[in-house]
Amino acid sequence: MFPASGVEVQCSVAVEYLNQAGQATKRKNSRNATVTLGRNEFREILLLVHDGKLSQNFVLREIQLFTRFTRDGKSTIKLIPENIQILISNCPPDKLQILLKTLSIKYAADKKISKPVSDRTRLVSTLPRIFDTISPVQAQDVERAKLQMQRNLQSPTSTKGSRNQMGNSRPNKQIKRSRTTSSENCLSAELKPSKKPTLSLPMGRKLSKEQSHVLAMILKGKNVFFTGSAGTGKSFLLKRIVGALPPKNTYTTASTGVAACHIGGTTLHAFAGIGSGKAPLQQCVELAQRPGILSHWLNCRHLIIDEISMIEGEFFDKLETVARIVRKCNEPFGGIQLIVCGDFLQLPPVSRAKEKYKFCFQAKSWSKCMQVNMELKEVRRQTDKTFIAMLQAVRLGRCPEEVANQLINTASRKIDRDGILATRLCTHKDDVEFTNEKRLQRLPGEMLTFEAVDSDPMLGEMLNAQCPAGQKLQLKKGAQVMLTKNLDVQRGMVNGARGVVIGFEPGNKPMPQVRFMCGVTETIKPERWLVKALGGNYLTRQQLPLKLAWAISIHKSQGMTLDCVEISLARVFESGQAYVALSRARSLEGLRVMDFDRKVVHANHDVLCFYSRLKKEQMLMQSSLDGYFEMEDQEN
């Protein structure tokens, strides 16, 4: 069942009373409100809006849901008979999604088993007025909702009827964020009559105890740095953190554009607006005070930074000083809550040849900014304990003879299958481009070119930097490809899934048919990416979620899980590069290491010392962590 918190959210609310023309004649705004789902004495679903002083109950008899902007913490609920719109904004996206899903399922389930209460029944009723918080969604609620939706699908008037209940029509134009709505923006299968009902309990993967502790510290307002080896669920936890915070004053950033795109944010440099940070402090402050940039700094209450290992320490110090000056607040980082994630034993800051760099934990302001440091221990990407132990040794810069022999023995291993060749991970970008272009040209047959459709073609370079889909993709039959987006996790069609183009589906624009290593053969069609630009606006790119996969760079592979991978480590030039490359493999059986040399396995001494201190701190915290969860269990 859902947690009880799934039926209550903290957010901003605007209630609009509309006339027959759909114009708002009265509007009541509340910046800080509690919205709760409940039932009245007739067991009808109610929406209670409480602004701290007054409460309003709205009976949800016939409604429309508009959910296109749920990921931004916004939604609209329209009460059709009453001609009222309830506009929700600045709500933690995950909580809003659960609230709307609960409402959708309960609403459809009620339609199956209950009849509307007449006005006469209300007038003559002697029942005392009550408000009971709605019960968590149970399996039987989902089944009833599915049956109701199946009945709607079978009814010849279902499409028309759905507009009178939870329809897929446009809200009034006053709600700019909901001007257009597609069937995929709604939570009820009533709104998608051409598809089978797909309602289910959205429980997803649970957080581990250590992940839950990180989230709890963040929700308490602490500045948190969390780390962990590759595959410990850092990205998964980060997405849960983003979903738990109010979007209006939460800024999600990363050190690189691709990493930022994965978490729906922008680069830290774009947020800060101070360029490389090499300019004198006064000039950086002036850059940060430009219109648009200044609003970021002043509105920000929670700043998320992913892939912190690639951020230079001096740049972090410069940001911390700029934050205090432009926000006119002398607290660390100007009073902004920091949520920082990354693994310093992976890729270090990018620097020019022979130019020394400093890690963020070596920054002067790091210790005064970070209040909680946590290392995630449980590896989820790999399941083979032997392979996990090998990776942990390499991560720490160790390569005993046993590990070296196992890696050397993979060189002759055949890991290709069903025409799908191993992807070669390279240390240098030029090697990747040369390999992919050369192998594609060698293939016989016609070359098909797929051009991206961008919302703003003038900003194509920005999209190229932040979007995992390229502006132009060329394919032939036999091309080795990988997915760049999760399409169907249950069937194994995830970001990084390997496949081969076996042909093209005929049509006005032939689409590639791809056979994947997971056993699925699928016609791949264009997908849409959202990239956050300056000012909070979104840019979009529509393109096939594929990239050539004879070779990819180690940098571009971060966050991916690869089924069959060939690694060339001869040109490793940074500490942590060998570990990042090896840890992309899902298993030892799907790994082939060419020209292995134990000398390429090394870790930065300063980073090892930092993690040694972190380990001691975490051991001291473990007792309080156990006590925290014991108390949680008692309360539940």
C-alpha angles and dihedrals in degrees: 000000000000119000114256090249088068091082098051131058137176112226148120116285134194119188114201125193109205134203125221091276090057094250120139109247094174133020130186118194129197119181094193114033140147117228116197133180115221147140133253130217090283091053091247118148113259133191111213117201114192120180097185094270110039133029129210126195120206120191109220101215101141117007146166123213123208111193108161092117099040090119087062092050093256133121141149128222114194121199102209105198092042093043091225128142123204110200115198121194142162091031122146100263098226093050091047091050091052091047092052093044090050090049092047094051096042091046094051092043091052091052088058098053109022139059125221116269111243123230090243091056089053093050097050096039117117094190114126114247112257141171116207119183106246116259120250116271112270130196091257090057090056092048092050090048091051092049091051091050092048088054089051090051092052093046114092089217095048095110092050093043093050090063088061094053119023098346134174097234128126119272118229116293092245088078098073094183093059101043093124127029130184129195091259089061093068131080101215128075086221083079094053104051093165093061134064116258111270103180115145141151105281096218099136123176115331123235117250119239093262092047090048090052091053091050092047092053090050093050087052088059099254123149102243136192114189125182140166142156122287113292098024093118101260093143092045091052091045091056090050089051091051089051093051098054129075106261098215094074101021116098117195115203141162137191093251134039096238092050089049092051091053090060097037096252143102135254119285089236091055091049094048095045094205098111115224091342091236092117120096115281095253091053091049090051091051090050091050091051094060115119110273094020093060091052089059092054095045097044096044117105098154121036118190118197119187127192090024091171089077094053114097117237096231090052089053090052091049091051092050092053094045090050092055093047101045093041091045090226124122096204116111109289089001092291094301115143109238123213106184127182136179147092117261089198089067125060116349127214115299110251139170120258113294090357112135118230135195125219118234093249086060092056115114092236098046099090095046091048102046115070101169126035119188133176118204110221108180112094113212104169095067126038101185105100093204092054091045090053090050092051093048090053092050090047089059091048095256124132111172118190093261092056092044092052092050091051093045090051091058091068093085095039117122106224100156115111138179092357091307111128126205116268112239115224112212132192094218130056094219091059090054095051093045094049096047095045093046094049093046092051091052093060116096122232138050122328115226120200123208117197121201120240108224127193088225113022089189089067095050092122091057090050091048090055096048107027121078089214116081127229091242129028123186120196141177133182106280095029114148109233142170132204117253096194139042106258103162115358094185092058093045096254095137138141105293096022109149126228147148129237107245097178146313127274108237120245143101087305110021111225122211120256109214130195109208128205089241087069098257122127112199141168104236117219131185118287130197127241126195117211121188113231130190114296092033094279120139128233119200134208126191114200142130108284091234138102132184109268111190082105140001132178122257089238092054091047095064110123093017128117112209125200097204121015136170116202129202109195099171093105099042106145105169135059110255095025094105091049094049090051096047094045092059089075117095092211143001089248090062094050131093118179118197126202093358119192123179089222091073091064108086139130129208111264094220091052092050090052090049092052091046089057090044091053091054091049091049093051088056090049094049094083092053089046091055090047091051093055093044088056090047091052091050092051091050 
